[in-house]
């Protein structure tokens, strides 16, 4: 399979399994507009590459390696949508298809440059979240997102799965691993005690994307949802810290 085809399948499975738990052959075929027989052959190929777990009649799910590739493509896609809509002023009804054509061809360097130029956007024009990069950095300020100048990255990449603190449920906790934002954002959160490596738990989430109440350093804080979704944690089991 060509790399672009591999990525298309992994992205489709990622989208479908996100709501259905597993991606059925017929659903994938409809999504990619191909014959079910072609999907079966492709899934067998992807399973041999250890990118999907596939069982006939039960559907397919992504392996860890497959999920990493899919998430990388989704990040590129959504960054491209922001660029096309906000910088090139392409009609928002067209940016999805345009991004689909471009997402497989841009390099990691171009992806990072886009993120810096766009000041690390949190969401695409359609409201879908944009995941943070996998670089071994603690915040966007380390990538100089404001000025756009290129600075050396620390060695290695982030390997642990991180999620926005808004994805934690009540009484769930995690350790802050990444903060999306420039130096001012990092400093403002630091003044509140929300620093890298700090244990934090969610005590309450208001409905309709209202404030998120967290418990950190023996203090309860109410954080605006738009700010909270830029604080990423390694989720851990247990009660409030």
C-alpha positions in Angstrom: 0.0 0.0 0.0 1.2 3.5 -0.8 1.9 5.6 2.4 -1.0 8.0 1.5 -3.4 5.1 1.3 -2.2 3.8 4.6 -2.7 7.2 6.2 -6.2 7.5 4.7 -7.3 4.2 6.1 -5.8 4.9 9.6 -7.5 8.3 9.6 -10.8 6.8 8.7 -10.6 4.2 11.4 -9.6 6.8 13.9 -12.6 8.9 13.1 -15.1 6.0 13.0 -13.8 4.1 16.0 -13.9 7.3 18.1 -17.7 7.1 18.2 -18.4 3.5 17.4 -15.6 1.7 19.3 -14.6 -0.3 16.2 -14.6 0.5 12.5 -16.8 -1.8 10.5 -15.7 -2.7 6.9 -18.8 -1.4 5.4 -18.5 1.9 7.3 -14.9 2.4 6.2 -15.9 1.6 2.6 -18.6 4.2 2.7 -16.3 6.8 4.2 -13.5 6.2 1.7 -15.9 5.5 -1.2 -14.3 2.2 -2.1 -15.6 -1.4 -2.4 -15.9 -3.5 0.8 -13.6 -6.1 -0.7 -10.9 -3.5 -1.1 -11.3 -2.5 2.5 -10.9 -6.1 3.7 -7.7 -6.5 1.7 -6.4 -3.2 3.0 -7.2 -4.1 6.6 -5.4 -7.4 6.3 -2.4 -5.6 5.0 -2.5 -3.0 7.8 -2.8 -5.8 10.4 0.3 -7.4 9.0 2.1 -4.1 9.5 0.8 -4.0 13.1 -1.1 -0.8 12.5 -4.6 -2.2 13.1 -6.3 -5.0 15.0 -8.6 -6.6 12.6 -11.2 -9.4 13.0 -13.6 -10.3 10.2 -17.2 -9.3 11.0 -16.1 -7.4 14.1 -14.2 -4.5 12.5 -10.9 -2.9 13.0 -9.3 -0.8 15.7 -5.9 1.0 15.7 -2.8 -0.3 17.4 -0.6 2.1 19.3 1.6 2.6 16.3 -1.5 3.1 14.1 -3.0 5.6 16.4 0.2 7.7 16.5 0.2 7.9 12.7 -3.5 8.8 12.6 -3.2 11.5 15.2 -0.2 13.0 13.4 -2.3 13.2 10.2 -5.3 14.7 12.0 -3.0 17.3 13.6 -1.6 18.3 10.2 -5.1 18.3 8.7 -6.6 20.7 11.3 -3.6 23.0 11.3 -3.9 23.2 7.5 -7.6 24.0 7.9 -6.8 26.9 10.2 -4.1 28.2 7.7 -6.5 27.9 4.7 -9.4 29.6 6.5 -7.6 32.3 8.6 -4.6 33.1 6.4 -5.6 32.4 2.9 -9.3 33.1 3.5 -10.5 30.1 1.7 -14.2 29.5 2.0 -14.7 27.4 5.2 -16.9 25.0 3.3 -13.9 24.1 1.1 -11.1 23.9 3.6 -11.7 20.3 4.7 -11.3 18.9 1.1 -8.3 21.1 0.5 -6.6 20.0 3.7 -7.3 16.4 2.8 -5.3 16.8 -0.4 -2.4 18.5 1.4 -2.1 16.6 4.7 -0.1 13.7 3.3 2.5 15.8 1.6 3.7 18.3 4.2 6.8 17.5 6.3 7.1 17.5 10.1 9.1 20.8 9.7 6.3 22.4 7.8 3.8 21.2 10.3 5.8 22.8 13.2 6.3 26.0 11.2 2.5 26.2 10.6 1.9 25.7 14.3 4.3 28.5 15.2 3.0 30.9 12.6 -0.6 30.3 13.7 0.4 30.7 17.4 -0.5 27.1 18.3 -4.3 27.1 17.7 -6.4 25.0 20.0 -9.2 24.2 17.4 -9.8 24.0 13.7 -12.4 26.1 12.0 -15.0 23.4 12.6 -14.3 23.3 16.3 -12.4 20.0 16.5 -9.5 20.1 18.9 -5.9 20.2 17.6 -3.6 18.0 19.6 -0.2 19.3 20.8 2.9 18.2 19.0 4.9 15.3 20.2 8.1 17.2 20.7 9.8 16.9 24.1 8.8 20.3 25.3 6.7 21.5 28.2 5.0 24.5 26.6 4.7 26.4 23.3 6.9 29.1 24.7 9.8 26.7 24.4 9.1 26.5 20.7 9.0 30.3 20.4 5.4 30.2 19.0 5.1 34.0 19.3 8.1 35.1 17.3 8.1 32.2 14.9 11.9 31.9 15.1 13.3 28.3 15.1 15.0 27.2 18.3 16.5 23.8 18.9 14.2 21.1 20.3 15.2 19.0 23.3 16.3 15.6 22.5 13.6 13.0 22.0 9.9 13.2 21.7 7.0 12.9 24.1 6.0 9.2 24.3 3.3 9.3 27.0 -0.3 9.9 25.9 -1.5 13.2 27.2 -5.0 14.7 27.3 -6.5 18.1 28.0 -7.5 18.5 31.6 -11.1 19.0 30.4 -11.2 15.4 29.4 -10.8 14.2 33.0 -13.9 13.3 34.8 -14.9 14.5 38.3 -12.4 13.2 40.9 -10.0 12.1 38.3 -6.5 13.4 38.4 -3.3 13.8 36.3 0.1 15.3 36.2 0.6 18.4 34.1 2.8 17.5 31.2 2.3 20.3 28.6 0.9 23.8 28.5 -0.2 25.2 25.1 0.5 28.9 25.0 3.2 31.6 25.0 5.3 32.8 27.9 2.5 35.0 29.3 0.1 32.0 29.4 2.7 29.8 31.1 3.5 32.5 33.7 -0.2 33.2 34.4 -0.9 29.5 35.1 2.4 29.2 37.0 1.2 32.0 39.3 -1.9 29.9 40.0 0.3 26.9 40.9 -0.3 25.1 37.6 3.2 24.1 36.7 4.8 21.2 34.9 4.8 18.1 37.0 2.2 19.3 39.3 -0.6 16.9 40.4 -4.1 18.2 39.8 -7.6 16.8 39.9 -10.9 17.9 38.6 -13.6 18.4 41.2 -16.4 19.8 39.0 -17.1 20.7 35.4 -19.8 23.2 34.7 -22.1 22.2 31.8 -22.1 23.9 28.3 -18.3 24.4 28.4 -18.4 26.4 31.6 -15.6 26.7 34.1 -13.6 23.7 35.2 -13.0 23.5 39.0 -9.7 21.9 39.9 -7.9 21.0 43.1 -4.2 21.9 43.0 -1.7 22.4 45.8 -4.5 22.2 48.4 -6.4 24.9 46.7 -9.5 24.9 44.6 -9.5 27.0 41.4 -12.2 27.7 38.8 -10.6 27.9 35.3 -12.3 29.1 32.2 -12.9 26.2 29.9 -11.0 27.8 27.0 -7.9 28.0 29.2 -8.3 24.6 30.8 -8.4 22.8 27.4 -4.8 24.1 26.9 -3.5 22.3 30.0 -2.5 18.8 29.1 -1.9 16.0 31.7 -0.8 12.4 32.0 -4.0 10.9 33.5 -3.4 8.8 36.6 -5.7 6.7 38.7 -6.8 7.7 42.2 -8.7 10.4 44.0 -7.9 14.0 44.6 -4.2 14.8 45.3 
